[in-house]
Amino acid sequence: MLEKAVSKSRVDQSYTEMMEDALLRGSTVELRELLSAFGDYRAPPRSEFPFYPHSDAVNGIDSAMGAIKFDTLKPGALQEHIDFCNM
């Protein structure tokens, strides 16, 4: 999904600005709004796995961005997060 957003930002200047703001300074809600162009975050579950493909992708991107942002405040935090996830 992030690849789709990057592709869209290459052809749509307003989306580029919205994406930059959401990724650098935005909240979870702003990220959901940014990625709503590719699906409905609150869509009902599908009958097959993955049950929530859009919301799972958005949550994954949001978690990664949160870890990266936190690493700028506390250097080394990203590696700690990666190590914890790999336990």
Helices and strands as residue ranges (DSSP letters): H 2-11, H 13-25, H 28-35, G 36-38, H 53-73, H 77-85
